[in-house]
Amino acid sequence: MPPRALVITGPTACGKSALALELGSHAAVEIISADSAQVYLGMDIGTAKPRAEVRRWLPHHLIDIRDPSVSYSVAEFRQDVEGLVRQIDQRGKIAVIVGGSMLYLKALRDGIATLPKADPSIRRDIEQMATQYGWHQVHAELAQVDPAAASRIKPMDSQRLQRALEIYRLTGRTMTALHQAGAEPCSFPLTEIAIIPEDRRALHVAIKKRFEAMLADGLVAEVKALHKRQDLHPGLPAIKSVGYRQVWAYLSGETDYDTMVERAIAATRQLAKRQYTWLRSWQGIRVLPKPDIKQVLKTALSANILT
């Protein structure tokens, strides 16, 4: 019998984490975080990381597993989740994968291709092009060879742009073609639930209130501790995380406090919009307009996840 796994996802601030905790009061579960920022140590407040006392009574995985100076890839996430789900199943519990990092969840569900390792010399060439002509020129070159990837990657997303063009220069094949040729779906069935609030305005209010609460809890001090480190910079995936990027810019003197707050809230709303777009195209996912433990339990029972 394959292992049991439930996915709870949705846009940021929709209540998915609280719903997963509530599920932990009804069934023997362990949580696997599908949040690309919760993996990093020292980034607690701005990632809405569950508190230590919560994690003591309900096991959480893929939290605090990387220093902010070290990136964590989609491929690593998929490999780690596959192993964790099987371990949790062997303990007689249910794995509940919770988060809104859609690239992570898509890779888990649909698979990812085996891509070539990074090539420092090619990366330097691309960086030199960007320095001389700008990342918009890099994006234009990518659009010529891999228009599908260019349509997904924004011109300011330097990390993903560089990787997509690097793959083409290394292999002569596009990242899109390699993904299509080599992706293998998840090795066990996933029962997927998405909380997709119908009232966007209410979600925007929740996003604003949550960020204000993070500031009150000490988010600026948290980012200041990271900012003081000599090995961290705004080009790292950890520091690019929504909220951290804007506070970092404030601490660097690039914006004032009020502008930082405004930009962080706006960026979080844009993140939610992108998550909505991902989820509305997702096939076979159970949609809930709000967190509803009864519906989650019903869905899990009908999928034979709970008995």
N, C-alpha and C positions, 0 to 999 in steps of 0.2 A: 504494500500500500504506500503510495507517495506521501510525503510530508504535507502537513496542513499549513496554509499561509493565507492570511487576510491582509489586504491593503486598505488603508484609510488615508485618503488624500483630499486635496482641495486647495483653494487659494489661501494665501497667508491671512491669519487672523479669523479664519472661519470657524474655529473651535474643534479642529480635528484632534489635537493633542489631548484636550480635556475629555473628548469622547473616548479616546483610547484608554485613558486612565479610568474612566467609568466602566469600560468593558473589563478592565482588570479586577473590578469588584464583583463581576458576575462569572468569570471563567478563569481558568489557569492559563495565563498568557505571559509572554515575554515580548517586549517592544524592541523593534529594530528601527532606528532613526533613518529616515530617508531625507535628511536635511544636510545640504552640502556645507553648511557653516557650523553645525553642531559638532562636527568631527574635530574642531580645533580647540585646543587647550586655551584657557584664559579668555574665551569668548562666550560668556555665560548669559549676560543680561540681554545683549542685542540679538541673540539667537533664540531667546525664550526657552533656554535649556531647562529641563525639569530639575527641580531642586534636589539636593542630596537625600533629603528624607524621603522623597517620593521614590527615588531610584533604589533606596534600601528595601522598600517593601515590594516594589514592582521592578524586576530587572529590565534595564535598558542597554542596548548595544549600539556600537558605532557612534558613541559620544566620547569626546576627549581622547581620541586615538591618534591625533597628529598635532605637532607643533605648528603654529601659524606660518612658519617659514617653509614648511614642507607641504606640497600639494597632495591632494587625494583625488585619484582619477575615477572616472565612471567605470572603467574596467575593474579597478580594485573594489569598488562598491559591489558590483555584480558578483564577483568571486567571493567576497566576504559574506554577502547575504545568502548565497547558495549554501555555504558551509554552516552559517548560523541557523538557518531554517531547519536543516537536518539535525543539528545538535539539539535544538529546542524540541523538535519532534521526538527525538530519542528520550528526552526527559519527560515525555508525556504531556507536554504543553503545546500551546498554539502560538505560532509566530505571527505577530501583528506588525506589519511594516507601515510606519506612519511618517508622513512628511509631504512636502510640496516641491521637492526638487525633481521636476518632470523629466529631465534628461536621465537622472538616475533610474526612475521608475520605468521609463521607456526602454532603457538598456536591459533592465531586469526582465521585463515582459517580452520584448521582441528580439533581444540579443544585440551584440555588437561584433563588428568584424575585427579580425586580428590586423592591427595596423603596425607599420614600421616604427622602430624606436627613433627617438629624436636624433637629429644630426646637427651638432653644434655649428659646423661651418655653413650649412644651408640657413640655419636660424640667424646667424650673423649677417648673411647676405640680405635676408628679408628685413632685418632690423635696420640695416644701412639704407635700404630702399625707403623704409618708412621714415627714417631720420631726414633723408634728403627730399623726399617727395610727399610724405604724409601717408597715414594709414588708408586714406581714401584711394590712393594709387594702388596700394596692395589689394584693396577690395576690388578695384577695377580689373586688375590682372586675374584675380580669382574668378571673377564673373566671366571672363573669357574662356577659362578652362573648365570651370565647375559652376555653372549658373545656379544649379539647385542649392549648392552649399552657400553661394553668395547671397541667395535670397533669404536664407535662414540666419546668416551671420551679419550683424550690423557693422558698419565701417569702423566704429569706435571700439569694437571687441577685438583688441589686438591679439590676445592670447589664442582665440579660436581661429582668427584669420591667419595668423602665422602657422598654426598647425595644419590647416587645410591646404595652404599653398606648399608647405614643406612636404606633405605627403605626395602631392602631385610631382614636385621636383625630384623626389626620391624614387618614386615608382613608375612615373609616367601614366599613372591611373588616378582618377579622382577619388576623393574621400567618399563621395556619394556612391560611386560604383563599387568600391571596396565594401562599404556597409551593406549594400544590396546583395553582394555575392557571398558574403561570409557570415551574416548574422544567423544565429541559432536561437530559437525561443527558449524561454525559461524551462528548466528540466522538470518542474513540478507545477501543478495548476495553481493559479492565483485567483482568489475571489476579491474583486476590486470594488470599493465603495468610494464615491466622491461626494463631498459636501459642496454643493454649488449654490450659494445664496442667490435668491432671485432679486433681492433688493440691493443693488450695488451701492446706493447711497448709505445704507445702514452699514455695509462692510467698510466703506470709506471712513465713517465715523469711528468704527471699531479700530481701524488701522491707526487713526490719529490718536485715539485714547491710549492705545497700547504703546505707541512710541513715546508719548508724553509720560506714561508710567515707567518706561525704560529709563528715560532721562532722570526721573525722580529717584529711581533705584540706583543710579550711579553709572549710567552708560558712559558719560564723558570721562570719568575717572578710569573706567575699564579700558577705554580706547587709549587714554593717555599713557597707561602702563605699556601698551603695545607700541605706542608712538615713540617712547623713549628708547626702545631697543634699536640697536644699530643694524640688525640683520633683517629688519622688516621694511617694506616699502609698498607704495600704493599699487604696484604692478602685480602683487601676489594675489592669488585667488581668495585667500582669507580676508585680506584688506579690501578687496573689491566687493565684499558682501554688502548688501543693502543695509544702510544705517552706519556701518563701520566706515564705508567710503566717505560718507558725508561728514561724519565727526572727525575723521582723519584730516580732511580738507580744512575744517574749522581750526583744528589744532595746529595745522601748518600755516595758518594765517591767510588762507586763500578766500575765506568767507567769514562773515560775522555769525553770531550765534543764531539770530532769527532766520537768516538765510539757510543755515545748516538744517534747522528744524523743518523749514518749508521744503527744502530739497529732499530730505530723507523721507518725509511723508509722501511726497510726490513720487519718489522712486519706488516706494513700497506699493503704492497704488498701481504703478506701471507693472510691477512684478505680478500683482494680483490679476491684472488684465491679461498678461501673457499666460498665466496659469489657467484662466478661464478659456483662452483660445486652445490651449493644449487639450484640456479636458472635454471640450465640446466636440472634438474630433475623435475622442477615444471610443473605440467600439467595445461593446460588451461590459461596460462599467455600470454599476448600480448608482444612480444619482439620488441624493437626498437634498432637499432645499435647506435643511438645517440639521444640526447634530441631533440624532434621535436614537437612543440606545435600544429601544424596542425594535426599530427597523434593522439595526445592525445585528441584533441577536436573531431576528427572524431570517435575515439573509444568510447568516452563518449556519443556522440550523438547516436551511434548505440546501445549502451547498455541502452538507455533511462535515462542516468544520467543527461544529459543536454537536455533541450527542446527548 
